[in-house]
Amino acid sequence: MDITDAEFETKVIEASKTKPVAVDFWATWCGPCRALAPVLDKVVKELGNKIELVKVNIDENPEAAGRYMVRSIPAVKIFKDGNLVGEFIGALPAGDVKKHFEEAIG
């Protein structure tokens, strides 16, 4: 689900109080972002949707990216209980993504 800066507080921070939320910071011109997107979707499905995945286009929504110091993309930040609890940068393989997500799920 694509979200905007205006939705970040409710769709990420508040929602993470119910279950972990992974935020994929990306841009349309980013090749590695396009490579990572299907991997993220696949891992979320494998984990039985125990983690929510949202996407933030940094060109259209620079505020959240700036607030969370996104300097390179793709960048995935994982929130739980309203706090940033994990992150990674780059197009990782599915096994590595799954490890990050499982750590957040607990």
C-alpha positions, 0 to 999 in steps of 0.5 A, a space after each residue: 500500500 502506498 502512503 503519503 507523508 500526511 498518512 505516515 503517523 496513522 498508517 505507520 506509527 499508530 498501526 505499528 502498535 497493533 502489528 509491526 509495519 515495514 516501510 519501503 522507501 523507494 523511487 520510480 527511477 531506482 532499479 534496486 527498488 523495483 527489484 526489492 518490491 516483489 521480494 518484500 511482497 513475497 516475504 510478507 505473504 510467507 509470514 502470514 501477513 504478521 507484518 504490514 508493508 507500506 511504501 513511501 515514494 521519496 520523491 512525492 513524500 520527502 518529509 518522512 524520508 527526511 525525518 527517518 534519515 533515508 540517505 540511500 534507497 531502497 531503504 526499509 524501516 521497521 516499526 513496532 509499538 510506535 518505534 523504529 526497531 529495525 532497518 536495512 538498505 539495499 535489495 536484499 535476498 528474500 532470506 535476509 529480508 525474512 530474518 529482519 521481519 521475523 526479528 520485528 515480529 518476535 
